[in-house]
């Protein structure tokens, strides 16, 4: 019971402190979040050049999701380093990670369910087709 209580306090402490821009964990988080913001612009550019309508529809939310996950991550990192209370809580990072994992899971499931490619069909020019039975209406 004491370890559960200490874990809870560890996660929701409003100002955990001990963070600097020079620490490797903060630099890694800054780079990952900045890359998410950069990828949001790349997704938008890539999507504007896309010709496959199914893939274009499936990737509709990728740009905005990458931007907002990156932007909120940057706010959380800066809040942690600058000791802004309640935005620096570790629990918000847990919620951010859960939301990101759920978003990725839903997108992968939708992609597996709905992505298809239209294969070209071959037109038959067989003279016997006129004499074969037709489907009833």
Secondary structure by P-SEA (a helix, b strand, c coil): caaaaaaaaaaccccccccccccaaaaaaaaaaaaaaaaaaaaaaaaaacccaaaaaaacaaaaaaaaaaaaaaaaaaaaaacccccccaaaaaaaaaaaaaaaaaaaaaaaccbbbbcbbbbbbcccccccccccc
